[in-house]
Amino acid sequence: MRVRRTEFWRLMEDEFGGPRARMLADHHALTSLGSVSAAVALERGDSPKTVWQAICADLGVPPERRFGRDRPVKRS
């Protein structure tokens, strides 16, 4: 699974809700990434996938929710 920054934020918001997602990204220290926040890890160049996996592990996101919510297919 490849995760881009926009996908990272969508996954965060799906799992935690908009305001809480931002608060967690700014303030939760991810021990597996050197006790820095997700925001710091992304800023220093860690891949969004690595950061998302660290959040999932730290906060107990169940495996069945690690790919985000199903979204309806848009048809033109």
Phi, psi and omega in degrees: 000124175261136181236124174265169181302317180297321178292321177305312182292326176295316178298316179300313182292323176299317186279319190244351185086152187307298183296320181291324179301314180294319179297315179297317181297326182275332192236341182279122180278121179269104185300323182291347179249023177089025178062037173250163178283164176300319180299317179293317180299317178295318181297324181279355173109004175298146181292143177304326178297314180298318180293315179299316179298322178294319177297314180302315180294313182295320188256007173068037176291123182296148182307324183290349179250005184283350177258004178086179180285150171290139179240143178296147178284131178276130178243140181272000000 
